[in-house]
Amino acid sequence: MTIRSFLLLLLAFAASLSVHAGDVLPGIDVLERDGFRQLAGARVGLITNHTGLSRDGRSTIQLLHEAANFELVRLFSPEHSISGDLDTENIGDAVDAETGIPIVSLYGEVRRPTAAMLADIDTLVFDIQDIGTRFYTYISTLGNAMIAAAEHDIRFVVLDRPNPINGIDVAGPVLDDGLQSFVGFHPIPVRHGMTVGELARMFNDELALDLDLHVVRIGAWHRSDFLDDTGLPWVNPSPNMRSQTEALLYPGIGLLETTNVSVGRGTATPFELIGAPWLDGESLAGALNEMQLPGIAFTATRFTPDASTFAGELCEGVRFTITDRSVFEPLTTGLSIARQLLLDYPDDWQTDRYLRLLGNEAALRALLDGKSVSEIKASYQKGLDEFLARRTRYLLYD
């Protein structure tokens, strides 16, 4: 092949990528393109936040408010509020400044819509960007709202969005039945590889909700796409989730944040580093680099978080650099770090709350018994295989 032929092929490939990226439409854009016909005549409650945006940056709230063939009567907000900038345990109700529509918080006194909140609504619409990890609470809000809708015979419409860390890779232990919580709504693995629309289909079926569910599909999204393959902008879905890199690290690094380790909250780069006053950063970085984990490198660091765990205290730790995301394995990385902490700091690292996000007793026992990472993964492989088989029934995209 000549250099010219190679360059022509390269340009054609680049052009095909740009055409694909330009074609990817979130569910709200597809809904608008179709003249909002799926909502015709409805009295709508919208569950959303600042991530509910069209491809060109228009708010889903505004688009539904201005549509002529139905009425938007109430807004519902998840954790972090409708503006996505609060990081508190109890968020109150409010009023949308642009439209005057009341906002009901689903992260305050209640986390599931009540009969009174739904009294004058016949259709609930969900439009929030998820990040692909089981313990990110927006999918718990989705599930809780679906249950309420089923109980009150209310139609449910999901405006689907891409899984920003792709819809192929699935990893980690499946949540044990009986360990459900607001950070673990349903028996799925830590990295589920599904969109919110696909999860809604799973919840509806596996919880036997018999809900009148409609998913407005993403236009032209492929399962292999990361968010930056789509041409859609990154919007911080919560105050401490500030990049696609952090979203990709989160399934593994986030597991540590219920323990006495800082995961970088209170720094400029949450989830891109960990540390503690009792850690030796050089030693931990060296041990992790020796493992030659795929697609990631570790460097020693020091930092003083100004919030959350060890706020105001100098921490030694490790910074993460993803070197090849096509082979990077967040769960392998996270479990490797946990195992090394247990080996090196058995008297310092407090594991009593590690189960809260891990969500799997067998995996925890394997870790605490000193098993290798491959043995820890083997402890939950059967459940993961069963999930992969379950999952196929609900997938909407190639």
Summary of the structure (lengths in Angstrom):
residues: 398
radius of gyration: 21.8
end to end distance: 32.1
largest distance: 70.5
contacts: 1358
relative contact order: 0.12
helix: 36%
strand: 18%
